[in-house]
Structure formats: structure tokens, C-alpha cells
């Protein structure tokens, strides 16, 4: 058996041997050499060309995708130069709602803010667009919205510079 193993190593990839009757291989089903061979038995892989062009194309794709993602985030945020905060609202009347809100914007620019009133089912029951004049950067305003039903909440939906 030892002579058989040494001749296999010299001739090529190892193969499964036929076990002799009463041999340990027959009882356990083990093989004393790799079936597919060892790494030295296989031919060398051909050298691959690694061009710079592939890395440049991948880099450009990453830059375009990052720029697109940045644009999506900026567009979702809206106009970052104008911010509005609701201070209080009164939705006690059946046909109107009053809201007091603060607008923070550049002093030299005019802005338009949209106020939105919703009912208990979050259905829009009233809207109003308010023009915020230039001249001051921080303004506190109180506005009244006409509603089609009883409102439960009033929010500043957005503010944009004009």
C-alpha cells in the first residue's frame, strides 16, 4: 500500500484507491489523498490585466451616485434658509382655526409660507398661503384659516424664499 501511495504522488492528481478486502478504507470509507488534487497539480492561472480604466469608471460612478444622493437629500429637506415653527394654534371653531407661528429667514428676502389645517382623520380641511415681507429676519405672525370642517391641528407645511 505504501508503494501505491508514493507512485500516485509522482504521477499526477491523487485519485480514490480501490480498497482491498479487510482494509481500513472499506470499514470507514475514508480516502488518504484529496480527490480533486492539490494546488500544485493544477496549471498556473493566466495573469489578468488590471487596467486603470476600470478604476476610473468605477470612481466616476461612485461620484455621480454620491452627488445624486446629496441632491435627493437637499431636495427632501426643502429650502434650508427658511424655517418656521408653530408656537400655538386654536382649532376650537367649526369653520376656522387660528395659528401663531415664527418664521426665521434672511432679512433681505421675502418668503411664502403655506399653513395647513387637518381634522381628526388627518384630512386637509383648510389651507392658506401667507407672504412674509422682507425687512426682518425673525417674525412672529398670527393668521386665521377658514376651514371646511372642525380642525384638530394646524401646521406650517413649508416656507420658501421668493
C-alpha positions as CSV (number, residue, x, y, z in Angstrom):
1,X,0.0,0.0,0.0
2,X,2.9,2.4,0.7
3,X,4.3,1.8,-2.7
4,X,1.0,2.6,-4.3
5,X,0.7,6.0,-2.4
6,X,4.2,7.1,-3.4
7,X,3.6,6.2,-7.1
8,X,0.4,8.3,-7.1
9,X,2.2,11.4,-5.7
10,X,4.7,11.2,-8.5
11,X,2.3,10.7,-11.4
12,X,-0.3,13.4,-11.0
13,X,-3.6,14.2,-9.1
14,X,-4.5,11.8,-6.4
15,X,-7.5,9.6,-7.1
16,X,-9.5,7.4,-4.8
17,X,-8.0,4.0,-4.4
18,X,-9.9,0.8,-4.5
19,X,-9.7,-0.7,-1.0
20,X,-8.5,-4.2,-0.5
21,X,-10.9,-6.6,1.3
22,X,-10.5,-6.1,5.1
23,X,-8.7,-2.8,4.6
24,X,-9.4,0.1,6.9
25,X,-10.8,2.1,3.9
26,X,-13.6,-0.4,3.5
27,X,-14.8,0.0,7.0
28,X,-14.6,3.8,7.3
29,X,-15.0,5.0,3.8
30,X,-12.0,7.4,4.1
31,X,-9.6,8.3,1.3
32,X,-6.0,9.0,2.1
33,X,-5.5,11.7,-0.7
34,X,-7.6,14.7,-2.0
35,X,-10.0,13.6,-4.7
36,X,-9.6,16.8,-6.8
37,X,-5.8,17.1,-6.2
38,X,-3.6,19.6,-4.5
39,X,-3.0,23.2,-5.7
40,X,0.4,22.1,-7.1
41,X,-1.3,19.7,-9.5
42,X,-3.2,22.4,-11.4
43,X,-1.7,24.7,-14.1
44,X,-1.0,28.3,-13.2
45,X,-3.7,30.8,-13.8
46,X,-3.1,33.3,-16.6
47,X,-2.1,36.8,-15.5
48,X,-5.0,39.3,-15.6
49,X,-4.5,42.7,-17.0
50,X,-5.6,45.3,-14.4
51,X,-6.3,48.5,-16.4
52,X,-6.7,51.9,-14.9
53,X,-9.7,52.5,-17.0
54,X,-11.9,50.2,-14.9
55,X,-10.9,52.0,-11.7
56,X,-11.7,55.4,-13.3
57,X,-15.1,54.2,-14.5
58,X,-15.9,52.9,-11.0
59,X,-14.7,56.1,-9.4
60,X,-16.9,58.2,-11.7
61,X,-19.9,56.1,-11.0
62,X,-19.4,56.5,-7.2
63,X,-19.0,60.3,-7.6
64,X,-22.2,60.5,-9.7
65,X,-24.2,58.4,-7.3
66,X,-22.9,60.4,-4.3
67,X,-23.8,63.6,-6.0
68,X,-27.3,62.3,-6.8
69,X,-27.9,61.2,-3.3
70,X,-26.8,64.6,-2.0
71,X,-29.3,66.3,-4.3
72,X,-32.1,64.0,-3.1
73,X,-31.3,64.8,0.5
74,X,-31.2,68.6,-0.3
75,X,-34.5,68.4,-2.2
76,X,-36.2,66.5,0.6
77,X,-35.1,69.0,3.2
78,X,-36.6,71.9,1.2
79,X,-35.2,75.4,1.5
80,X,-32.8,75.3,4.4
81,X,-32.6,79.1,4.6
82,X,-36.2,79.4,5.9
83,X,-37.5,77.7,9.0
84,X,-41.0,78.1,10.5
85,X,-42.1,76.9,14.0
86,X,-45.7,76.8,15.3
87,X,-46.0,78.4,18.7
88,X,-49.7,77.8,19.3
89,X,-52.9,77.2,17.5
90,X,-56.6,77.4,18.3
91,X,-58.9,74.9,16.5
92,X,-62.0,75.5,18.6
93,X,-64.3,77.0,16.0
94,X,-66.1,74.8,13.5
95,X,-65.3,76.9,10.5
96,X,-61.9,78.4,11.2
97,X,-58.6,77.9,13.0
98,X,-56.0,80.4,14.3
99,X,-52.3,79.8,14.4
100,X,-49.4,81.7,15.8
101,X,-46.0,80.9,14.2
102,X,-42.5,82.2,14.0
103,X,-40.5,82.4,10.7
104,X,-36.7,82.6,10.6
105,X,-35.4,83.8,7.2
106,X,-32.8,86.2,5.7
107,X,-33.8,89.8,6.4
108,X,-33.4,91.0,2.8
109,X,-35.6,88.3,1.3
110,X,-39.4,87.8,1.1
111,X,-40.9,84.3,1.8
112,X,-44.2,82.5,1.2
113,X,-45.4,80.0,3.9
114,X,-48.3,77.5,3.5
115,X,-50.4,76.9,6.5
116,X,-52.4,73.7,6.7
117,X,-55.3,72.6,8.9
118,X,-56.3,69.0,9.3
119,X,-59.1,67.2,11.0
120,X,-59.1,64.1,13.3
121,X,-58.6,61.8,10.3
122,X,-55.7,63.9,9.0
123,X,-57.7,65.1,6.1
124,X,-56.9,68.6,5.0
125,X,-59.8,71.0,5.9
126,X,-58.1,74.3,5.2
127,X,-55.0,75.9,3.7
128,X,-53.7,79.4,3.4
129,X,-50.6,80.9,1.8
130,X,-49.0,83.8,3.7
131,X,-46.5,86.2,2.3
132,X,-43.8,87.1,4.8
133,X,-42.3,90.5,4.0
134,X,-38.6,91.4,3.8
135,X,-37.0,93.6,6.3
136,X,-36.9,91.4,9.4
137,X,-35.2,88.0,9.8
138,X,-37.4,86.7,12.7
139,X,-41.1,87.3,12.6
140,X,-43.9,86.1,14.8
141,X,-47.3,86.1,13.0
142,X,-50.9,85.1,13.9
143,X,-53.1,84.0,11.0
144,X,-56.6,82.7,10.7
145,X,-57.6,79.9,8.3
146,X,-61.1,79.2,7.1
147,X,-61.8,75.5,7.3
148,X,-64.5,73.3,5.8
149,X,-64.9,71.3,9.0
150,X,-63.6,71.3,12.6
151,X,-59.8,71.3,12.6
152,X,-57.8,69.4,15.2
153,X,-54.3,70.6,14.2
154,X,-52.6,73.4,12.3
155,X,-49.1,73.2,10.9
156,X,-46.8,75.3,8.7
157,X,-46.4,72.9,5.8
158,X,-43.5,74.7,4.2
159,X,-41.8,78.1,3.7
160,X,-39.9,79.1,0.6
161,X,-37.9,82.2,-0.3
162,X,-39.3,84.3,-3.1
